[in-house]
Amino acid sequence: MTNHATDPATEAFVAHRNLLFTVAYEMLGSAADAEDVLQETWLRWVRADLEQVRDQRAYLVRITTRQSLNRLRTMTRRKEAYVGPWLPEPLLTAPDVAQDVELAESVSMALMLVLETLSPTERAVFVLREVFDVGYEEIAAAVDKSPAAVRQIAHRARRHVEARRPREVVSAGETRAALESFRHALDTGDLQSFLDVLAPEVVLVSDGGGIKQAAVRPVVGADKVARFIIGGSAKHKVPVTSDLTIVNGHPALALRLNGELDGIMAIRLENARITGLYYVRNPEKLTRVESETPLTLR
């Protein structure tokens, strides 16, 4: 990309880049694919006649949405061939993301997984409307539907997400407390310590992508999850250590073996008990957890 401070196209793109990345990431759940979408958006943007563009932000969001939809359809085929469960790519996020409750909720691992259950068009409409507050007319232009159809899709997607998203807003302090209890259980390998912090219906999803060992299907139930983790830790010749970090706007654990990052563990918390454990071990998805990725809704 040419860097000319006086180039209006470049200035506009750079000004909105973090927003465009956030739109693409929330639609795709993959930072690598979001970056590719931004490159495609840039190539189309520099060919646009800026004098004909009334609202540069809206125009850029529209291009990004269309490119994300194209990418989302090809990703669906990739996920069907993926080894084991597929989890969103975790991002190390700055403190300001965690402080923006709306943004942190929209990129949480729990909600991102719910978005995976929507069709590509439903996901695009939900993200643009519910997260970025884009108008129906603008969304219609981005997804090639009528405004009336977009309203129906938005209503259906909202109802679908509301039925599956966490029922309560959990503070960062509550999440940290649960993670500290989970760390204690990890350190001691004590079954009861795990059972004290895990909800009876807890679900563990681990993503190794066929590169790292992981459960080929979700593990369900506190006792099974606890024994799975204890058994997995026992297989390592060196102890597993963990550090608190901020991933996707929420406290999470970075698990290490011999000082090397082994994976990121994010959680879903309800009524002070862990109901979801999301463990990303695929090294191809761990490239964005050492340096912060800027996200924004504006």
C-alpha positions in Angstrom: 0.0 0.0 0.0 1.4 3.4 -1.0 1.8 5.7 2.0 1.2 9.3 0.8 0.0 11.6 3.6 -1.6 13.8 0.9 -3.5 11.0 -0.8 -7.2 11.3 0.2 -8.0 7.7 -0.6 -5.1 6.5 1.7 -6.1 9.0 4.5 -9.7 7.8 4.5 -8.8 4.1 4.5 -6.3 4.5 7.3 -8.8 6.6 9.3 -11.3 3.8 9.2 -9.0 0.8 9.1 -9.6 -0.3 12.7 -13.4 -0.1 12.2 -13.2 -2.1 8.9 -11.0 -4.8 10.6 -13.5 -5.1 13.5 -16.4 -5.5 11.0 -14.5 -8.2 9.1 -13.3 -10.0 12.2 -16.8 -10.1 13.7 -18.2 -11.5 10.5 -15.4 -14.0 10.0 -14.0 -14.9 13.4 -10.6 -15.0 11.8 -8.0 -12.2 12.0 -6.0 -13.7 9.0 -9.1 -13.7 6.8 -10.1 -10.2 8.1 -6.7 -8.9 7.0 -7.2 -10.5 3.5 -10.6 -8.8 3.3 -9.0 -5.4 4.1 -6.5 -5.9 1.3 -9.4 -6.6 -1.1 -11.3 -3.6 0.3 -8.3 -1.4 -0.3 -7.9 -2.6 -3.9 -11.6 -1.7 -4.6 -11.4 1.5 -2.7 -8.5 3.0 -4.7 -10.4 2.3 -7.9 -13.5 4.3 -6.6 -14.3 7.8 -7.8 -14.1 9.6 -4.5 -16.0 12.6 -5.9 -19.1 10.3 -6.2 -18.8 8.9 -2.7 -21.0 10.9 -0.3 -20.2 9.0 2.9 -16.7 7.4 2.8 -17.2 5.4 6.1 -20.5 3.9 4.8 -18.9 3.1 1.4 -15.9 1.4 3.0 -18.1 -0.6 5.4 -20.2 -1.7 2.4 -17.1 -2.9 0.5 -15.8 -4.7 3.6 -19.2 -6.4 4.2 -19.4 -7.7 0.6 -15.9 -9.0 0.7 -16.5 -10.6 4.1 -19.6 -12.3 2.8 -17.6 -13.7 -0.2 -14.9 -14.9 2.2 -17.5 -16.3 4.7 -19.0 -18.6 2.1 -15.6 -20.0 1.2 -14.7 -20.4 4.9 -17.9 -22.5 5.4 -16.3 -25.1 3.1 -13.0 -24.9 4.9 -14.7 -25.4 8.2 -16.4 -28.5 7.0 -13.0 -30.0 6.3 -11.5 -28.8 9.5 -10.1 -31.4 11.9 -12.2 -31.2 15.2 -14.2 -28.2 16.5 -13.5 -24.8 15.0 -13.1 -21.8 17.4 -12.7 -18.1 16.5 -9.1 -16.8 16.4 -8.3 -15.1 19.7 -7.0 -11.5 19.8 -5.0 -9.8 22.5 -7.0 -6.6 23.0 -6.2 -3.3 24.7 -7.7 -2.3 28.0 -10.0 0.2 26.2 -11.8 -2.7 24.5 -12.5 -4.3 27.9 -13.8 -1.0 29.2 -16.2 -0.6 26.2 -18.9 -3.1 27.4 -20.7 -3.1 24.1 -17.6 -3.8 22.1 -16.2 -6.4 24.5 -19.5 -8.3 24.4 -19.6 -8.2 20.6 -16.2 -9.9 20.3 -16.5 -12.2 23.2 -15.6 -15.8 22.4 -19.1 -16.9 23.6 -21.0 -14.5 21.3 -18.6 -15.2 18.4 -19.5 -18.9 18.7 -23.2 -18.0 18.6 -22.6 -16.0 15.4 -21.1 -19.1 13.9 -24.6 -20.7 14.0 -26.1 -18.0 11.7 -26.1 -18.1 7.9 -23.6 -15.8 6.2 -26.3 -13.2 5.4 -27.8 -13.4 8.8 -24.4 -12.9 10.4 -23.7 -9.9 8.2 -27.1 -8.3 9.0 -26.8 -9.0 12.7 -23.3 -7.6 13.0 -24.0 -4.4 11.0 -27.3 -3.7 12.7 -26.9 -4.9 16.3 -23.1 -4.2 16.8 -22.4 -1.2 14.5 -25.9 0.3 14.4 -25.9 0.6 10.6 -29.2 1.7 9.0 -31.4 -0.8 7.2 -31.0 1.0 3.8 -27.3 0.9 4.2 -27.3 -2.8 5.1 -29.6 -3.6 2.2 -27.0 -2.0 -0.2 -24.2 -4.0 1.4 -26.0 -7.5 1.3 -28.0 -6.9 -2.0 -31.4 -7.3 -0.3 -34.4 -5.0 0.0 -34.7 -3.0 3.3 -37.8 -5.0 4.1 -36.0 -8.3 3.7 -33.1 -7.0 5.8 -35.6 -6.1 8.6 -36.9 -9.6 8.6 -33.5 -11.1 8.5 -32.4 -8.8 11.4 -35.4 -9.8 13.5 -34.8 -13.6 12.8 -31.1 -13.3 13.6 -31.7 -11.2 16.8 -34.1 -13.8 18.1 -31.7 -16.6 17.3 -28.8 -14.9 19.0 -30.8 -13.9 22.1 -31.9 -17.5 22.7 -28.2 -18.6 22.7 -26.1 -15.8 24.1 -25.2 -15.6 27.8 -28.1 -14.5 29.9 -26.2 -12.1 32.2 -23.5 -9.5 31.8 -20.5 -10.7 33.8 -17.9 -8.2 35.1 -14.2 -8.5 34.4 -13.7 -9.0 38.2 -16.0 -12.0 38.3 -14.3 -13.5 35.3 -10.9 -13.0 36.8 -12.1 -14.6 40.1 -13.4 -17.7 38.2 -10.1 -17.9 36.2 -8.1 -17.7 39.4 -10.1 -20.6 40.9 -9.6 -22.5 37.6 -5.8 -21.8 37.7 -5.7 -23.2 41.3 -7.4 -26.4 40.1 -5.0 -26.6 37.2 -2.0 -26.1 39.5 -3.1 -28.7 42.0 -4.8 -31.2 39.6 -7.5 -31.6 42.3 -10.8 -32.9 41.0 -12.9 -31.2 43.6 -11.3 -27.9 42.9 -12.4 -28.2 39.3 -15.9 -29.3 40.3 -16.2 -26.2 42.6 -15.7 -23.8 39.7 -17.3 -25.7 36.8 -21.0 -25.6 36.3 -22.6 -29.1 36.1 -23.5 -28.5 32.4 -20.1 -27.0 31.4 -18.9 -27.6 27.8 -15.2 -27.7 26.9 -14.4 -27.0 23.2 -10.8 -27.4 22.1 -9.4 -26.4 18.8 -6.1 -28.0 17.6 -6.8 -27.8 13.9 -5.2 -31.2 13.3 -1.9 -29.7 14.3 -2.1 -30.0 18.1 -3.9 -32.7 20.0 -7.5 -31.7 21.0 -10.8 -33.4 21.7 -12.5 -34.2 18.4 -15.8 -33.2 19.8 -17.0 -31.1 22.7 -16.6 -32.6 26.2 -19.8 -32.1 28.3 -20.3 -32.2 32.0 -18.2 -31.1 35.0 -16.8 -34.5 35.9 -15.9 -35.4 32.3 -14.3 -32.0 31.7 -12.3 -32.0 34.9 -11.0 -35.5 34.2 -10.2 -34.6 30.6 -8.1 -31.6 31.8 -6.4 -33.6 34.6 -5.6 -36.4 32.1 -4.3 -34.0 29.5 -2.0 -32.2 32.0 -0.6 -35.6 33.3 0.6 -36.4 29.8 3.0 -33.5 29.6 6.5 -34.1 30.9 6.7 -30.5 32.2 4.1 -28.7 34.3 1.5 -26.4 32.6 1.8 -22.8 33.7 -0.8 -20.1 33.1 -0.9 -16.3 33.0 -3.9 -14.0 33.0 -4.4 -12.1 29.8 -7.1 -10.1 28.0 -8.4 -11.8 25.0 -11.4 -10.5 22.9 -12.1 -7.9 25.6 -12.3 -10.4 28.4 -9.9 -12.0 30.9 -8.5 -15.3 29.7 -5.6 -17.6 30.4 -2.5 -18.1 28.3 -1.3 -21.7 29.0 2.4 -22.4 28.5 4.6 -25.5 28.4 8.3 -24.9 29.2 7.6 -21.2 28.7 6.2 -21.7 25.2 2.7 -20.7 24.5 0.5 -23.8 24.2 -2.9 -22.2 23.9 -5.5 -19.6 25.0 -8.3 -20.6 27.3 -11.4 -18.3 27.3 -14.4 -19.0 29.4 -18.2 -18.4 29.5 -19.4 -17.6 33.0 -22.9 -17.7 34.4 -24.0 -17.5 38.1 -20.3 -17.4 39.1 -19.6 -20.9 37.6 -17.9 -21.7 34.3 -20.4 -23.0 31.7 -18.0 -22.8 28.7 -14.3 -23.5 28.2 -12.8 -22.5 24.8 -9.2 -23.8 24.4 -7.5 -22.7 21.2 -4.3 -24.7 20.6 -4.0 -24.5 16.8 -0.7 -22.5 16.5 -2.0 -20.9 13.3 -4.6 -19.2 15.4 -2.2 -17.9 18.1 -0.4 -15.2 16.1 -2.5 -12.4 17.5 -2.1 -13.0 21.3 1.3 -11.5 21.9 0.6 -8.0 20.6 -2.6 -6.0 20.9 -5.0 -5.7 18.0 -7.0 -2.4 18.0 -10.7 -2.8 17.6 -13.5 -0.2 17.5 -17.2 0.2 16.8 -16.7 3.7 15.4 
